[in-house]
Amino acid sequence: MSRYWSDVVNTLTPYVPGEQPQLKKLIKLNTNESPYPPSPRVLQAIAAVSADTLRLYPDPESLVLRQAIAARNGLRPEQVFVGNGSDEVIALAFMALLKHELPLYFPDVSYSFYPVWSQLYGINYTAVPVGQDFSIDPATYPARNGGIIIPNPNAPTGMLMSLDAIRTLLRKSADSAVVIDEAYIDFGGESAVQLVNEFDNLLVVQTLSKSRALAGLRVGFAMGSSVLIEALGRVKNSFNSYPLDVLAQRAALASIEDEDYFRTSCQRLMNSREKLCSAMVALGFTVLPSGANFIFASHAQYPARDLFSRLRERGIVVRYFDKPRIDNYLRISIGTEDDNTALLAAFRDLLG
């Protein structure tokens, strides 16, 4: 059947998402989903949608939702773009902002979708090595570039860049777009959105999948200068003019409006993360400092590949990356207290 494929299909190495096991009894700590439910207002908003509403197309510009996101972040609606999860938003940014003659730059230990999008859109890119401690140094990025994209916190390490470091990068790359992918920023980081009105080359991308427990609805958004947002809109409207359905728009709005629930859930997870980190360090693990809803951990005496397999045998699924520099680390999503307790019990058994 491959004789029917376009030439580009043969060049692609698709992104492989974390496994979604079908067995119900597994403890699932591999895809960084929230261990807690979304705000009760979300389900109320979905239940209130009428059949007649579903008969009609949704608002193609998601104006009410964009107004709410803008108000929360001190921006104007024309500085906000929404899409089907942050992956779609970033994919549109690759085409709209990051495809130039000069190469695109991103960390070598980073979100593995970046090289996939680069291949898909024919973008020349350079992976910039992170430090020995997995930190990202703005000094390692050239001033002349076709764009920069960096996750903050980084994935899969969970490590944060400071706002001062991001400022340095933005000043240095004044002639190109800098995309800061903030999928996990709500778990202890300081968002770069406060720099949007200072730097017109900054695009900040966030998602409702993690901290707002809406991974099943697929809602992401970007914030930046109106010029950058217009570019995203032009690409979106050349591809799919109705990206967010009615349920997603209303559920997302309900979540954005429930600030107390959001903050309480984030703090609850951060407390669990610190407790889990301390317990794992006591078991001999090295755990990188995390600003995300997961941790990145390694044990000097027990290979990560073996621990991954043996946890799976005990019904616990974590993420293992068979890649240079990180092939002795496990990425572990923060679960419920019961999940974390079961994980620690399994590690104690495995480590003797």
N, C-alpha and C positions, 0 to 999 in steps of 0.2 A: 504493500500500500504506500510505501514511502515515495514512490515515483510521482505521487500526487502532491507531495509536500512542496511548499515554497522553499527556496534555498536557505532562508534564514533559519528554518526549523531544524535543519541538520547541524547548525552551529550552536544550538542552545543546550545548556546544561541546566535544566529547571531547578528552581529552589525546592527543597524537600522540607515540608513543615514537620513539626513534632507529631509523633504518632498520636492518633485518636483511638485508643483501644476500645473495642466493643464489649469487653468483659466488664460487667458492672461492679465487681468486687475489688477491682484494682484501685490502689491509691495513686492518683494521677498527679504527679509533680513534675511534668515535663513540658508544659506549654504556657506557663506563666499566666494562666487564667486566675481570676479572683476566687479565693476560697469562700467568699461570702456572697449572698444574693445582692441584686441591685436594689436601689431605693424602692420601697413599696409604692411610691408615686409612679414608678415606671409601669408596673402592671396595671395600675388604675388608669393610666393614660391609654394603654393599649386596649383595655376592656371598653373604654368609652368611645372607641372608633366605630362609627356606624357602617352598615353594609353599603349605604348610599355613598359614603365617603370613599370606600374602596372601589366603587364603580368608576371613579374619576381619576385622572392622572394627578400625581402629587405636584406641589409647587416646585418647578424645576430649579428655582434658585434657593429653596429652603430658607426664605427670608426671615421668618420668625426665629428659627433656630440660630441663624447667623447673628441676628440682633442680640440674642441672649448671650452667645459666646463673646460677642464684641463688648457688651456691657460689663461682663464679668472680668474682662481683661483690659479695660480702659481703651478700647479701640472703636473704630467706626465699622459698620457692617461691611462696607466695601473693602475692608482689610481682612475679611474672613472668607475662607473657602471651605466647603464641606464635601465629603465623598464617602464611598463605601469602604470604611476602614482606612487607617493611615497608609496601608500598603497601596491602595489605589491612588490616594493623594500624592504619595511619594513617586509612584510610577508616572503620574501626570507631570510632576515636577522634573523628572528626568528628561522628558520630552520637551517641556516648555522652557526650562531654565538651565539645564545642565548639559545640553548637547551642543558643543562648540568645537572649534578647531583644536584648541588647547585641551589637554586631558583633564578629566575629572579626577579628583583626589578624595580618598577615604581611607580609614585605618585598615591595616591588613588583618587585624583581629576585630571583627565587626559583624554587623548584620549580613548574613550571606546572601540576601536578596539583591544587594547592591551590584555585584558583578553580573547577576542574572539580568537585571534591567539594562545594564550597560551593553551586554551582548544583544539583547532584544532590539535596542534602539541604535545599535552601531556606534556606541560612544567609546572613545578611547579613554582608558582610565589607568591610574597608577595607585596601587595599594601602598600606603605609607606605614612603615613598621611602627608599632607602638613600642614603648620602652620595655626594658626587662621586667619592670614591675607592672606592665600593661597600661601605664599612663599614656595620655595623648598630649604631645607637646606642640603648640602652635608653631614653634620655630622650625619644625620639620616639614612644614607645608610651604611651598613656594608662593611668592606674591603673584606671579603670573600663572594663571590656571584657568581652566574652563568651568570651574565650579568646585565646591567642596561640600560633602555631606558627612556629618558625624552624628552618631547616636549619643545622646546624653540623658541619663546614664548610658554607657556603652553596653552593647550586647555582643557576646554573652557574659562579659566580665562583671557588669553591674557598677563599674566605677564611674564616678562623676568628674566632669570638668567644671572648673570655677567660672563664674561670670566674667572675671577679669581675663581669663584665658580665651573665652569666646570673644570678648571685646578686641583683644589683640588680633585674633584671627580675622575678624570683620574689618578692622582697619587695614590690615595687611592685604586683604583680598578685596579692596574697595571696587575693583572693576569686574567682579564676578559674584554670582549668587552663592551664598553660604546657607545651606539647609541644616538646621539642627533638629534631629529626629528625637522627640521627647516622649516616646511611648511610655516611659517609666518615671517621668519626672516627678510625679505626685507622691512618691514614696521617700521623700527626704531631700530632694534637689530644689534648686532655685531656678525657675523657668527663665529662659532668655526672652520671653515675650515682652518683658519690661524694656528690652532694647530695640523693639521693633520701630518705634517712632524716632529712634536715634540713628538707626542704620537702615537705609532703604534697600540694601542688598541682603537683608536677613529674612529668611523664611523659617518659621517655627511650626513644626508638625506635631500634633498630639492625637490621642485616640481615647475613645470611651470604653475600649475593650478591657483594659487592665484595672485601673483604679475605680472605674464606675461599673464594673462587672457586666458589661454589655457586649462581650465578644461574639455572642450569637446574633447580634443585630448588625454588626459591621458599620460603625460610624467613626469617621476620623475627620480631622479638620486642619487647615493651615492658617497661619496668621502672619501677615507681612505688609509691606507697602502695597497700595492699591495697584501699582504697576505690576508687581509680581503676581498678585491675585488675579488681575485681568488676564495675564498670560495663562494661568491655570484654567481659567474659565474658557478661554478660546480653544484650548486643547480639549477640555471636557465636552464642550458643545460641538466639537467635531467628531466626537466618539459616542457619547451617551448624554443626551440633554436632560434626562430624568434620573440622576444617580441615586437619590435617597427616596425610598418609598414612604408612604404616609405613616406607617407604624414606626419606622426608624426615626423619622423627624419628630414625632410626638413623644416617643419614649426618651429620645435624647434630650429634648427640651425639659421633660419632667426631671430627668437626672441632673441636668445643669442647675435647675432651680432648687434642688434639695441640697444645699451647701452643707448643712449640719450633718446629714447622713454621710455625705462624701468625706468630710474631714474625720469623722469618727471611724469610718471603715479604714481609711489610710493609716491613722494612728494605731489602730488595732493591729494591722498587718505589720507595721514597723516594730511594734513591741514584740510580736511573735518572731520576727526576723532576728532581732538582737538576741532573744532568748535561744533561738536555734543556733545562731553563730557561736555563742558562748559554749553551748553544749558540745558542738562539733569540735571546737578548738580543744576542749578538754579531752576529746577522744583522739587527739593527735592530728587533726586536719589543719591545713592552712586554708583560711577562708579570706578571699579578697574583700576589701571594704565595699559594701554594696549600698547603692541608693535606689535599688529596684525592688521588685517583689519576688526576687530570686537571689540565690547566692551561687558563687562559683568556688568550688572547693576541691582540694587535692590532698592526698595522703602519701607521704614519702615511702611508706612500706607496702602499700597495697595499690596495684595498678587500677586506674579509674575504669578501664574496660571491664576488668573482672568484677569490680564492685557493681557496676551497672548491670551486668548479667545476673549476678547473684541477688541483687535487689529485685530484679524482675521475677526471679524464681519465687520470691517471697510476696509477690503481688504488689510491688512498689515500682512505679515507672518514673525515672528521671531522664535527663537528656545527656547524651554523650556525643561529642564531636570528634571524629577520627581525623583530625587536622593538625598540621604542624603547630607547635608551641602550646597547644591547648589539649593535646590528646591524653593528658593525665589529669584532667579536670572533669568534674561533674557539675552540670548546671541544675540546680534544684529549686523548683518553685516553692514559695512559702505556702503551706497548706493550712488547714484548720489545726487547732491544738491537738486533736486526736490524730490527724495525719502526721504531724511533726513528732508526736510521741511515738507513733508506730515506726517512723523512719529511724529515730534514734535507737529504739529497741533493736531494730534490724542491724544497724551499724554495730552496736555493742556485741551482738551475736557474731557478726561476720569478723569483727576485729579481735574476737576472743577476750 
